[in-house]
Amino acid sequence: MLENAWFLLTFIIVAIILSSDPKSSIVGGQKSQLDSLFTSTSDGQKFFRVITWGLIGMFYSTTLLLSYYS
């Protein structure tokens, strides 16, 4: 059961990372390249970042539990 949760977390994390587009945070073509590096991220990207880090924390905890019980 714990292994299934571990595999599911792995696939969800990979899917979220591969589906996110880091280039979409650039807010307009008229800004210089240096200015675009310092633009703030959108709310959607912040949400996905929080979800991703939460899933990574769960993945780490599940890995520790699997190593403890094996």
CNS distance restraints for C-alpha pairs under 8 A (distance, minus, plus):
assign (resid   1 and name CA) (resid   5 and name CA) 6.53 0.50 0.50
assign (resid   2 and name CA) (resid   6 and name CA) 6.21 0.50 0.50
assign (resid   2 and name CA) (resid  62 and name CA) 7.32 0.50 0.50
assign (resid   2 and name CA) (resid  66 and name CA) 7.05 0.50 0.50
assign (resid   3 and name CA) (resid   7 and name CA) 6.23 0.50 0.50
assign (resid   3 and name CA) (resid  66 and name CA) 7.42 0.50 0.50
assign (resid   4 and name CA) (resid   8 and name CA) 6.12 0.50 0.50
assign (resid   5 and name CA) (resid   9 and name CA) 6.08 0.50 0.50
assign (resid   5 and name CA) (resid  62 and name CA) 7.96 0.50 0.50
assign (resid   6 and name CA) (resid  10 and name CA) 6.22 0.50 0.50
assign (resid   6 and name CA) (resid  59 and name CA) 6.43 0.50 0.50
assign (resid   6 and name CA) (resid  62 and name CA) 6.28 0.50 0.50
assign (resid   6 and name CA) (resid  63 and name CA) 7.24 0.50 0.50
assign (resid   7 and name CA) (resid  11 and name CA) 6.33 0.50 0.50
assign (resid   8 and name CA) (resid  12 and name CA) 6.17 0.50 0.50
assign (resid   9 and name CA) (resid  13 and name CA) 6.06 0.50 0.50
assign (resid   9 and name CA) (resid  55 and name CA) 6.78 0.50 0.50
assign (resid   9 and name CA) (resid  58 and name CA) 7.82 0.50 0.50
assign (resid   9 and name CA) (resid  59 and name CA) 6.20 0.50 0.50
assign (resid  10 and name CA) (resid  14 and name CA) 6.23 0.50 0.50
assign (resid  10 and name CA) (resid  59 and name CA) 7.23 0.50 0.50
assign (resid  11 and name CA) (resid  15 and name CA) 6.00 0.50 0.50
assign (resid  12 and name CA) (resid  16 and name CA) 6.14 0.50 0.50
assign (resid  13 and name CA) (resid  17 and name CA) 6.17 0.50 0.50
assign (resid  13 and name CA) (resid  52 and name CA) 6.45 0.50 0.50
assign (resid  13 and name CA) (resid  55 and name CA) 6.70 0.50 0.50
assign (resid  13 and name CA) (resid  56 and name CA) 7.23 0.50 0.50
assign (resid  14 and name CA) (resid  18 and name CA) 6.03 0.50 0.50
assign (resid  15 and name CA) (resid  19 and name CA) 5.94 0.50 0.50
assign (resid  16 and name CA) (resid  20 and name CA) 6.19 0.50 0.50
assign (resid  16 and name CA) (resid  48 and name CA) 7.74 0.50 0.50
assign (resid  16 and name CA) (resid  52 and name CA) 7.21 0.50 0.50
assign (resid  17 and name CA) (resid  52 and name CA) 7.78 0.50 0.50
assign (resid  25 and name CA) (resid  39 and name CA) 7.62 0.50 0.50
assign (resid  25 and name CA) (resid  40 and name CA) 7.69 0.50 0.50
assign (resid  25 and name CA) (resid  41 and name CA) 5.82 0.50 0.50
assign (resid  25 and name CA) (resid  42 and name CA) 6.74 0.50 0.50
assign (resid  26 and name CA) (resid  36 and name CA) 5.80 0.50 0.50
assign (resid  26 and name CA) (resid  37 and name CA) 7.91 0.50 0.50
assign (resid  26 and name CA) (resid  39 and name CA) 7.00 0.50 0.50
assign (resid  27 and name CA) (resid  36 and name CA) 7.29 0.50 0.50
assign (resid  27 and name CA) (resid  39 and name CA) 7.37 0.50 0.50
assign (resid  31 and name CA) (resid  35 and name CA) 6.12 0.50 0.50
assign (resid  31 and name CA) (resid  36 and name CA) 6.40 0.50 0.50
assign (resid  32 and name CA) (resid  36 and name CA) 6.36 0.50 0.50
assign (resid  33 and name CA) (resid  37 and name CA) 6.68 0.50 0.50
assign (resid  34 and name CA) (resid  38 and name CA) 7.26 0.50 0.50
assign (resid  35 and name CA) (resid  39 and name CA) 6.75 0.50 0.50
assign (resid  41 and name CA) (resid  45 and name CA) 6.24 0.50 0.50
assign (resid  41 and name CA) (resid  46 and name CA) 6.67 0.50 0.50
assign (resid  42 and name CA) (resid  46 and name CA) 6.35 0.50 0.50
assign (resid  43 and name CA) (resid  47 and name CA) 6.11 0.50 0.50
assign (resid  44 and name CA) (resid  48 and name CA) 6.29 0.50 0.50
assign (resid  45 and name CA) (resid  49 and name CA) 6.04 0.50 0.50
assign (resid  46 and name CA) (resid  50 and name CA) 6.18 0.50 0.50
assign (resid  47 and name CA) (resid  51 and name CA) 6.18 0.50 0.50
assign (resid  48 and name CA) (resid  52 and name CA) 5.89 0.50 0.50
assign (resid  49 and name CA) (resid  53 and name CA) 6.15 0.50 0.50
assign (resid  50 and name CA) (resid  54 and name CA) 6.09 0.50 0.50
assign (resid  51 and name CA) (resid  55 and name CA) 6.14 0.50 0.50
assign (resid  52 and name CA) (resid  56 and name CA) 6.13 0.50 0.50
assign (resid  53 and name CA) (resid  57 and name CA) 6.14 0.50 0.50
assign (resid  54 and name CA) (resid  58 and name CA) 6.28 0.50 0.50
assign (resid  55 and name CA) (resid  59 and name CA) 6.01 0.50 0.50
assign (resid  56 and name CA) (resid  60 and name CA) 6.13 0.50 0.50
assign (resid  57 and name CA) (resid  61 and name CA) 6.20 0.50 0.50
assign (resid  58 and name CA) (resid  62 and name CA) 5.99 0.50 0.50
assign (resid  59 and name CA) (resid  63 and name CA) 6.08 0.50 0.50
assign (resid  60 and name CA) (resid  64 and name CA) 6.30 0.50 0.50
assign (resid  61 and name CA) (resid  65 and name CA) 6.22 0.50 0.50
assign (resid  62 and name CA) (resid  66 and name CA) 6.07 0.50 0.50
assign (resid  63 and name CA) (resid  67 and name CA) 6.23 0.50 0.50
assign (resid  64 and name CA) (resid  68 and name CA) 6.11 0.50 0.50
assign (resid  65 and name CA) (resid  69 and name CA) 6.12 0.50 0.50
assign (resid  66 and name CA) (resid  70 and name CA) 5.95 0.50 0.50
